[in-house]
Each structure stands twice: as C-alpha cells, then as structure tokens.
Amino acid sequence: MGYAQLVIGPAGSGKSTYCSSLFQHCETVGRSMHVVNLDPAAENFDYPVALDVRELISLDDVMEELGLGPNRGLMYCMEHLEDNLDDWLSEELDNFMDDDYLIFDCPGQIELYSHVPVFRNFVEHLKRKNFNVCAVYLLDSQFITDVTKFISGCMASLSAMVQLELPHVNILSKMDLVTSKKDIDDYLDPEPNVLLSELNKRMAPQYQKLNKALIELWKTFTTFSASGWAPA
Ligand SMILES: Nc1nc2c(ncn2[C@@H]2O[C@H](COP(=O)(O)OP(=O)(O)OP(=O)(O)O)[C@@H](O)[C@H]2O)c(=O)[nH]1
C-alpha cells in the first residue's frame, strides 16, 4: 500500500512551501518521499518534481490554443486530468513502489475542492491504486485574526472535507508573519459559546439565527481544530 497527502487550500496559502519543507525534512531524517505537482499553472519549484501534471497538460498551452482565460483554462486542465486518470495517471503511478509516500501539491482554486468532482474522482482513483490518502488543508493564519474570517475559513475547509471525505488535517500557515500570537491562540481551540457571542456582536441582529446554525455546524464537525505551522 502507498501513502499520499493531498495538499490543498486557497491560492497563496503556502501549499508549495509546505511541500518543499516537508521534502527537506524527510531528506534530513532519511525518509523517502516524492512530491507531485498537480498545478498546470505552476512555474517554479523548490522541490524535485517526481511527477508533473504539466507533462499531460499545461495552462499556458490551453490558454494559447483554446483562447481561454486563466480560470476557465485551469478548469479545462483539471477536467482533462480527470479524463486521463485511467491511462496517464495510472501509468505514472505504476512507476512508484508499493509503499512509497507521495505528496500532491494542488492548485489553489477552492472551487476544485467544493463543487466540482475532479478531486473526489482523483482521490477515488488513488484509493483504487491502493493508496491510503489524507487531505492537508492549508489556510493562511493572517486570515484567521477575527471571528468572521475564522468562520469563513472553517466553511471553506469544511466544504473540502465534505467533498473529499478523507482524513483531514487543517494547518494554519505563515505563523511567522502573525504579529499577535494571542489573536491566533484564541482560535486554535475555541469555546463555541464565546465564538457565538463574538459573532453576534460583530453582525447585525438578523444574523443571530444563522450565526447559531454556523456554530452548531462547526461544533458538529469540529472542523477547525487547527495546528499552526511555519517553515523552519
Ligand atoms: N513568511 C512566510 N511566507 C510564506 C510561508 N509559506 C509560504 N510563504 C510565501 O507565500 C507565498 C505563497 O506561497 P506558496 O507556497 O507558493 O503558496 P501556494 O499555496 O502553493 O500558492 P498557489 O500555488 O498559487 O495556490 C510565497 O511567496 C511564499 O514564499 C510561511 O510560512 N512564512
């Protein structure tokens, strides 16, 4: 059985940096792992790319040949990947050993993890190829400095969790840039009633019922018990 992390999260949240740091760490401690680029728009890498979706399709080619803009072009590339799971991806995965550890550095368009099926199908494919997969969701810690941003980050992460149905780890990235660690600490293991009262204070009274439902949802999924992280 192989092992895989799907590294996902909004654009610029630090996915590639995380992959690169993890690669360096594994190298230092003498563990083998391989990083796969799944972003057809990626250009520079700080890690050796073991497998690259741009060998199948690149955003530049799609934009040039089909006259699509960057967002539609990216979706086209990912749909193309989805159409090629059984041939291109299968063949490439066969080059890895049975117990290899793969890290998939994914694109940052969050709709890919919320309402289009490409990554769900990708994950199903990995499972059929006997990979044990988990999702690592990165969120920039600078976006978690007040309650409304916290809830919005939780909902984005939760939609990926529901869509992918994988063991799911949330990581707050770029912790070195946070000036007040206390602001973040309040959200690492928050008390639901405190969150609700903060949310009610921030928003107009007509949102109270919605706020309560959101906090209930958060409690049910305990979606954002997160760990902070920054590269060494
Ligand atoms: N200070 C600091 N900068 C970081 C950290 N992680 C990432 N960055 C910077 O944030 C920017 C975006 O980081 P990436 O790793 O490229 O983010 P990404 O999520 O892969 O980006 P996309 O592929 O565009 O979605 C880069 O300039 C990184 O150097 C961190 O922990 N601390």
The ligand as an SDF file (V2000), in Angstrom:
LIG
                    3D

 32 34  0  0  0  0  0  0  0  0999 V2000
    6.7560   34.2700    5.7070 N   0  0  0  0  0  0  0  0  0  0  0  0
    6.2380   33.1840    5.1810 C   0  0  0  0  0  0  0  0  0  0  0  0
    5.9640   33.1620    3.8730 N   0  0  0  0  0  0  0  0  0  0  0  0
    5.4270   32.0330    3.3640 C   0  0  0  0  0  0  0  0  0  0  0  0
    5.1620   30.8920    4.1530 C   0  0  0  0  0  0  0  0  0  0  0  0
    4.6280   29.9450    3.3690 N   0  0  0  0  0  0  0  0  0  0  0  0
    4.5500   30.4730    2.1380 C   0  0  0  0  0  0  0  0  0  0  0  0
    5.0330   31.7320    2.1250 N   0  0  0  0  0  0  0  0  0  0  0  0
    5.1110   32.6500    0.9610 C   0  0  0  0  0  0  0  0  0  0  0  0
    3.7850   32.8530    0.4700 O   0  0  0  0  0  0  0  0  0  0  0  0
    3.7920   32.9010   -0.9590 C   0  0  0  0  0  0  0  0  0  0  0  0
    2.8700   31.8070   -1.4880 C   0  0  0  0  0  0  0  0  0  0  0  0
    3.4000   30.5600   -1.0750 O   0  0  0  0  0  0  0  0  0  0  0  0
    3.2120   29.2440   -1.9280 P   0  0  0  0  0  0  0  0  0  0  0  0
    3.8600   28.1390   -1.1860 O   0  0  0  0  0  0  0  0  0  0  0  0
    3.6290   29.4610   -3.3470 O   0  0  0  0  0  0  0  0  0  0  0  0
    1.6290   29.1260   -1.8790 O   0  0  0  0  0  0  0  0  0  0  0  0
    0.6580   28.1460   -2.7190 P   0  0  0  0  0  0  0  0  0  0  0  0
   -0.4910   27.8410   -1.8370 O   0  0  0  0  0  0  0  0  0  0  0  0
    1.4510   26.9800   -3.2340 O   0  0  0  0  0  0  0  0  0  0  0  0
    0.2520   29.1020   -3.9030 O   0  0  0  0  0  0  0  0  0  0  0  0
   -0.6350   28.7240   -5.2100 P   0  0  0  0  0  0  0  0  0  0  0  0
    0.0270   27.5330   -5.8350 O   0  0  0  0  0  0  0  0  0  0  0  0
   -0.5510   29.9690   -6.0360 O   0  0  0  0  0  0  0  0  0  0  0  0
   -2.0170   28.4490   -4.7480 O   0  0  0  0  0  0  0  0  0  0  0  0
    5.2360   32.6990   -1.3750 C   0  0  0  0  0  0  0  0  0  0  0  0
    5.7840   33.9880   -1.5920 O   0  0  0  0  0  0  0  0  0  0  0  0
    5.8920   32.0320   -0.1790 C   0  0  0  0  0  0  0  0  0  0  0  0
    7.2690   32.3110   -0.0750 O   0  0  0  0  0  0  0  0  0  0  0  0
    5.4770   30.9380    5.5640 C   0  0  0  0  0  0  0  0  0  0  0  0
    5.2440   30.0120    6.3450 O   0  0  0  0  0  0  0  0  0  0  0  0
    6.0170   32.1160    6.0120 N   0  0  0  0  0  0  0  0  0  0  0  0
  1  2  1  0
  2  3  2  0
  2 32  1  0
  3  4  1  0
  4  5  2  0
  4  8  1  0
  5  6  1  0
  5 30  1  0
  6  7  2  0
  7  8  1  0
  8  9  1  0
  9 10  1  0
  9 28  1  0
 10 11  1  0
 11 12  1  0
 11 26  1  0
 12 13  1  0
 13 14  1  0
 14 15  2  0
 14 16  1  0
 14 17  1  0
 17 18  1  0
 18 19  2  0
 18 20  1  0
 18 21  1  0
 21 22  1  0
 22 23  2  0
 22 24  1  0
 22 25  1  0
 26 27  1  0
 26 28  1  0
 28 29  1  0
 30 31  2  0
 30 32  1  0
M  END
$$$$
